[in-house]
Amino acid sequence: MPVHTDHIRLLFGLKLRQLRLDKGLSVSELAQASGLSISYITEIEKGRKYPKTDKIAAIARAMGVEYDTLVSLKLSKKLEPISDLLSSRFLTEIPLELFGIDPSDLLELLAEAPAKVSAMISTFMDIGRSYNMSVERLYMAVLRSYQEMHDNYFEEIEAEADSFLTRYAAGSAVVDEALLTSLLRSEYNYRIEVFDRTTHPDLAALRSVFRPESSTLYLNAHLSSEQRLFILARETGFQYLGLKNRPLTYAYVEAESFEQILNNYKASYFAGAILIRREELIRRLQELFARPQWSNDAFLAFIHSFGATPERFFYRLSNLLPRYFGISQLFFYRFNNTAGQNVFSLTKEMHLTRQQGPKGMVDEHHCRRWIALTILQELAFLQQNKNFNGTLCRAQVSTYADSGQTYFIVSVAHPHQPHQHQNMSVSMCFAMNDTLREKMRFLNPVSPEISLRIVNEACERCGIFDCRERVAAPVILQKRRQTEAMRKALERLK
């Protein structure tokens, strides 16, 4: 893979610095032997300058090494992880400026302590390989950090959405399938076709496919009206925002670059903003929060009134609640489950608070008391015993047994892939604090329809020994207690 010009300068500087140290030369001694200034040698070693051919030859003579050895991009074994990082897609594709990082600052950090940074990079890369972290997962983690850093609110995209609504759906006009289909066809020359999973079984997991060479959008015939509307709005977002580098499928088959991931997020954000208008949602949320009693059915009807899937609605909430209601300590997560099985997969998460909450786990079992899991169990029971094929909504105030932190959680569960008996729950969680109780009247006191539950992180680290929902022994907790007992015994020996 080609190496970026900035990285070539850094690689040369790292190699020069390492060779100089290996030969026991100071910067001033090398400068004197090569006839170059101390400041110039320093600039080279920090990756800020790349010397011309005659100066490289002078440095090589002063160091007693071959010219080709000095200019080769191959580093010593000690610095190989840095070389691997600089040769990878990561530094060239992740726009560090999004996080307020000047790329030159990162290069200088690598130059200042190359051996230590190299060891750290090697450790991170080993961890990634151990947990089979794909490039897509890395990109998604970077995107999630970007969202969390901005409280998942982007005024520039909101402004573009307002501009679109003013132009195409002024006043209270509804952005519906007819409008978006007409716009895509007339303004952007789209052809819209349908494919069926029975005739294209290998595409059954995809909701849509876009072929740019023919400007054809293929939609899965089994989409719900809400899913179809969102895909059309997202396609409109790609075009209206001028986002050229984009994924061609929904969901991802393979992410080719971080820019694709970021542009997909921007188009999806735009879609949510034109389908769920900011002013209307804020006004109706104020009315909802002012109610003294909580109703699961009423909240489900509230979501449906916006013509959105529960996941899309919760995501829109995460855009607006921090900015317009001061409710910033929240997180969102999604679980998938095959009906009748006791396996739950956390497939999406976003935390706007660094406090305790569901996170991806390896070789551990999420607490089965979480409302996001119990609602999936309830849905599976109703499907298997009552021929239920609808959507459930449940609310819970969860208090963690270990930390004492308390959250108000709203969870919605519905069939995800009915032909495979797959269900999904999406949940929005709010840290219980004075701001939340002040904004949401039904929490002060807690409304009767909201259940109260003591929960924990995972069975393996939980001390609730009489828990009927436990599916694994508390082995991590037991090991921690054994270690603590050993530490105390060692103290007594003193």
Solvent accessible surface area in square Angstrom, and as a share of the most:
residue,aa,sasa,rsa
1,M,145,0.65
2,P,124,0.78
3,V,31,0.18
4,H,89,0.40
5,T,90,0.52
6,D,44,0.23
7,H,13,0.06
8,I,57,0.29
9,R,60,0.22
10,L,0,0.00
11,L,4,0.02
12,F,8,0.03
13,G,0,0.00
14,L,0,0.00
15,K,21,0.09
16,L,0,0.00
17,R,63,0.23
18,Q,23,0.10
19,L,38,0.19
20,R,17,0.06
21,L,90,0.45
22,D,101,0.52
23,K,93,0.39
24,G,62,0.60
25,L,45,0.23
26,S,47,0.30
27,V,35,0.20
28,S,54,0.35
29,E,85,0.38
30,L,0,0.00
31,A,5,0.04
32,Q,156,0.69
33,A,66,0.51
34,S,14,0.09
35,G,68,0.65
36,L,28,0.14
37,S,61,0.40
38,I,95,0.48
39,S,76,0.49
40,Y,43,0.16
41,I,0,0.00
42,T,45,0.26
43,E,43,0.19
44,I,0,0.00
45,E,9,0.04
46,K,53,0.23
47,G,3,0.03
48,R,111,0.40
49,K,93,0.39
50,Y,89,0.34
51,P,3,0.02
52,K,152,0.64
53,T,92,0.53
54,D,92,0.48
55,K,64,0.27
56,I,4,0.02
57,A,27,0.21
58,A,16,0.12
59,I,0,0.00
60,A,4,0.03
61,R,178,0.65
62,A,27,0.21
63,M,6,0.03
64,G,64,0.62
65,V,33,0.19
66,E,127,0.57
67,Y,75,0.28
68,D,105,0.54
69,T,63,0.37
70,L,1,0.00
71,V,44,0.25
72,S,49,0.32
73,L,78,0.39
74,K,147,0.62
75,L,11,0.05
76,S,55,0.35
77,K,172,0.73
78,K,115,0.49
79,L,1,0.00
80,E,71,0.32
81,P,22,0.14
82,I,0,0.00
83,S,20,0.13
84,D,75,0.39
85,L,32,0.16
86,L,2,0.01
87,S,36,0.23
88,S,39,0.25
89,R,74,0.27
90,F,59,0.25
91,L,20,0.10
92,T,70,0.41
93,E,47,0.21
94,I,7,0.03
95,P,43,0.27
96,L,19,0.10
97,E,112,0.50
98,L,45,0.22
99,F,50,0.21
100,G,73,0.70
101,I,74,0.38
102,D,72,0.37
103,P,52,0.33
104,S,63,0.41
105,D,85,0.44
106,L,43,0.22
107,L,15,0.08
108,E,51,0.23
109,L,93,0.46
110,L,3,0.01
111,A,1,0.01
112,E,81,0.36
113,A,35,0.27
114,P,9,0.06
115,A,44,0.34
116,K,161,0.68
117,V,13,0.08
118,S,1,0.00
119,A,61,0.47
120,M,92,0.41
121,I,14,0.07
122,S,35,0.23
123,T,71,0.41
124,F,123,0.51
125,M,61,0.27
126,D,69,0.36
127,I,86,0.43
128,G,16,0.15
129,R,156,0.57
130,S,90,0.58
131,Y,107,0.41
132,N,126,0.65
133,M,86,0.38
134,S,47,0.30
135,V,64,0.37
136,E,47,0.21
137,R,129,0.47
138,L,58,0.29
139,Y,2,0.01
140,M,69,0.31
141,A,31,0.24
142,V,18,0.11
143,L,8,0.04
144,R,71,0.26
145,S,47,0.30
146,Y,18,0.07
147,Q,8,0.04
148,E,23,0.10
149,M,94,0.42
150,H,75,0.34
151,D,55,0.28
152,N,0,0.00
153,Y,9,0.04
154,F,10,0.04
155,E,78,0.35
156,E,109,0.49
157,I,10,0.05
158,E,2,0.01
159,A,50,0.39
160,E,72,0.32
161,A,1,0.01
162,D,50,0.26
163,S,54,0.35
164,F,0,0.00
165,L,14,0.07
166,T,102,0.59
167,R,159,0.58
168,Y,48,0.18
169,A,1,0.01
170,A,65,0.51
171,G,67,0.64
172,S,108,0.70
173,A,48,0.37
174,V,112,0.64
175,V,10,0.06
176,D,59,0.31
177,E,55,0.24
178,A,74,0.57
179,L,46,0.23
180,L,0,0.00
181,T,26,0.15
182,S,64,0.42
183,L,8,0.04
184,L,0,0.00
185,R,124,0.45
186,S,84,0.54
187,E,85,0.38
188,Y,55,0.21
189,N,114,0.59
190,Y,10,0.04
191,R,123,0.45
192,I,33,0.17
193,E,64,0.29
194,V,100,0.57
195,F,11,0.05
196,D,45,0.23
197,R,53,0.19
198,T,106,0.62
199,T,97,0.57
200,H,86,0.38
201,P,92,0.58
202,D,139,0.72
203,L,59,0.29
204,A,24,0.19
205,A,75,0.58
206,L,20,0.10
207,R,54,0.20
208,S,1,0.01
209,V,20,0.11
210,F,13,0.05
211,R,97,0.35
212,P,69,0.43
213,E,129,0.58
214,S,49,0.32
215,S,32,0.21
216,T,0,0.00
217,L,0,0.00
218,Y,69,0.26
219,L,7,0.03
220,N,10,0.05
221,A,46,0.36
222,H,83,0.37
223,L,18,0.09
224,S,47,0.30
225,S,62,0.40
226,E,56,0.25
227,Q,32,0.14
228,R,70,0.25
229,L,27,0.13
230,F,14,0.06
231,I,1,0.01
232,L,3,0.01
233,A,0,0.00
234,R,3,0.01
235,E,0,0.00
236,T,0,0.00
237,G,0,0.00
238,F,2,0.01
239,Q,53,0.24
240,Y,45,0.17
241,L,40,0.20
242,G,42,0.41
243,L,26,0.13
244,K,173,0.73
245,N,51,0.26
246,R,19,0.07
247,P,6,0.04
248,L,63,0.32
249,T,23,0.13
250,Y,44,0.17
251,A,57,0.44
252,Y,71,0.27
253,V,111,0.64
254,E,119,0.53
255,A,2,0.02
256,E,116,0.52
257,S,16,0.10
258,F,0,0.00
259,E,88,0.39
260,Q,12,0.05
261,I,1,0.00
262,L,14,0.07
263,N,11,0.05
264,N,24,0.12
265,Y,18,0.07
266,K,61,0.26
267,A,0,0.00
268,S,12,0.08
269,Y,8,0.03
270,F,0,0.00
271,A,0,0.00
272,G,3,0.03
273,A,3,0.02
274,I,1,0.01
275,L,28,0.14
276,I,0,0.00
277,R,46,0.17
278,R,27,0.10
279,E,111,0.50
280,E,62,0.28
281,L,0,0.00
282,I,28,0.14
283,R,123,0.45
284,R,53,0.20
285,L,1,0.01
286,Q,102,0.45
287,E,93,0.42
288,L,8,0.04
289,F,13,0.05
290,A,58,0.45
291,R,103,0.37
292,P,68,0.43
293,Q,107,0.48
294,W,11,0.04
295,S,43,0.27
296,N,11,0.05
297,D,110,0.57
298,A,36,0.28
299,F,8,0.03
300,L,22,0.11
301,A,61,0.47
302,F,11,0.05
303,I,0,0.00
304,H,93,0.41
305,S,64,0.41
306,F,22,0.09
307,G,32,0.31
308,A,8,0.06
309,T,29,0.17
310,P,11,0.07
311,E,23,0.10
312,R,38,0.14
313,F,0,0.00
314,F,1,0.00
315,Y,28,0.11
316,R,2,0.01
317,L,6,0.03
318,S,0,0.00
319,N,8,0.04
320,L,0,0.00
321,L,0,0.00
322,P,16,0.10
323,R,135,0.49
324,Y,88,0.33
325,F,13,0.05
326,G,46,0.44
327,I,8,0.04
328,S,44,0.28
329,Q,69,0.30
330,L,0,0.00
331,F,2,0.01
332,F,0,0.00
333,Y,2,0.01
334,R,45,0.16
335,F,0,0.00
336,N,24,0.13
337,N,5,0.03
338,T,32,0.19
339,A,20,0.15
340,G,64,0.62
341,Q,105,0.46
342,N,73,0.37
343,V,98,0.56
344,F,17,0.07
345,S,53,0.34
346,L,34,0.17
347,T,60,0.35
348,K,62,0.26
349,E,29,0.13
350,M,1,0.00
351,H,9,0.04
352,L,20,0.10
353,T,11,0.06
354,R,191,0.70
355,Q,59,0.26
356,Q,33,0.14
357,G,7,0.06
358,P,3,0.02
359,K,88,0.37
360,G,55,0.53
361,M,53,0.24
362,V,84,0.48
363,D,133,0.69
364,E,38,0.17
365,H,74,0.33
366,H,14,0.06
367,C,10,0.06
368,R,14,0.05
369,R,32,0.12
370,W,4,0.01
371,I,13,0.07
372,A,0,0.00
373,L,0,0.00
374,T,33,0.19
375,I,1,0.00
376,L,0,0.00
377,Q,76,0.34
378,E,59,0.26
379,L,0,0.00
380,A,8,0.06
381,F,114,0.47
382,L,38,0.19
383,Q,44,0.20
384,Q,110,0.49
385,N,86,0.44
386,K,130,0.55
387,N,139,0.71
388,F,64,0.27
389,N,131,0.67
390,G,26,0.25
391,T,36,0.21
392,L,14,0.07
393,C,3,0.02
394,R,69,0.25
395,A,3,0.03
396,Q,4,0.02
397,V,10,0.06
398,S,1,0.01
399,T,37,0.22
400,Y,6,0.02
401,A,47,0.36
402,D,97,0.50
403,S,59,0.38
404,G,46,0.44
405,Q,58,0.26
406,T,34,0.20
407,Y,1,0.00
408,F,2,0.01
409,I,8,0.04
410,V,5,0.03
411,S,0,0.00
412,V,0,0.00
413,A,0,0.00
414,H,27,0.12
415,P,35,0.22
416,H,48,0.21
417,Q,39,0.17
418,P,88,0.55
419,H,78,0.35
420,Q,95,0.42
421,H,125,0.56
422,Q,41,0.18
423,N,2,0.01
424,M,5,0.02
425,S,0,0.00
426,V,0,0.00
427,S,0,0.00
428,M,1,0.00
429,C,0,0.00
430,F,8,0.03
431,A,7,0.05
432,M,27,0.12
433,N,51,0.26
434,D,118,0.61
435,T,52,0.30
436,L,2,0.01
437,R,84,0.31
438,E,138,0.62
439,K,75,0.32
440,M,2,0.01
441,R,139,0.51
442,F,2,0.01
443,L,4,0.02
444,N,98,0.50
445,P,117,0.74
446,V,49,0.28
447,S,4,0.03
448,P,119,0.75
449,E,82,0.37
450,I,6,0.03
451,S,52,0.34
452,L,122,0.61
453,R,71,0.26
454,I,85,0.43
455,V,0,0.00
456,N,2,0.01
457,E,61,0.27
458,A,1,0.01
459,C,8,0.05
460,E,11,0.05
461,R,63,0.23
462,C,9,0.05
463,G,28,0.27
464,I,29,0.15
465,F,116,0.48
466,D,121,0.63
467,C,22,0.13
468,R,225,0.82
469,E,47,0.21
470,R,55,0.20
471,V,57,0.33
472,A,22,0.17
473,A,55,0.43
474,P,10,0.06
475,V,82,0.47
476,I,53,0.27
477,L,16,0.08
478,Q,80,0.36
479,K,142,0.60
480,R,119,0.43
481,R,128,0.47
482,Q,123,0.54
483,T,82,0.47
484,E,69,0.31
485,A,59,0.46
486,M,123,0.55
487,R,117,0.43
488,K,101,0.43
489,A,39,0.31
490,L,101,0.50
491,E,87,0.39
492,R,180,0.66
493,L,147,0.73
494,K,194,0.82
